[in-house]
Amino acid sequence: MSTVVDAISQLLNIPGALDRMISQEGGENKGAGNIPADILETPKEYIFHLDVPGLSKSDIQVAVEGENTLVVKSNGKRKREDGNEEEGCKYLRLERKKTPQKLMRKFRLPENCNVSAITAKCENGVLTVVVEKLPPQPKSKTIEVSIS
């Protein structure tokens, strides 16, 4: 009975396996905020959507470390609207101020990624990074040799 439960548990943990394949690597992120991300796989590319509210494109760096680690980071500061400095005006709540200013996220890319063809754009607080896939390797063809 426990083997059936284990098998079902493994099947239900497929998203966890995908997270490990395209995962955040730890270690260097200490003290940096984690950037929420959605990852979409299409037949031709991987598309990463990352929330970066309040940051402009000049605040964000996208790079590839090693051969297959996509790194998205920001040392930029989120801008707070200080507009009303009139007498008698004050903030009643400042929650966004506590949002981390240093952000970093690392993703280990699959082997079929073309790291030379990565594009990124930042619009409306969402960073979109597109990583093209390499064309599939041609499968070897076995030719039957006839002996006469």
Secondary structure, DSSP 4 states (H G I P E B T S, - for coil): -HHHHHHHHHHHTHHHHHHHHT----STTTTSBPPPEEEEE-SSEEEEEEE-TT--GGGEEEEEETTTEEEEEE---PPP-----STT---S---GGGS-SSEEEEEEPPTTEEEEEEEEEEETTEEEEEEEEPPPPPPP---PPP--
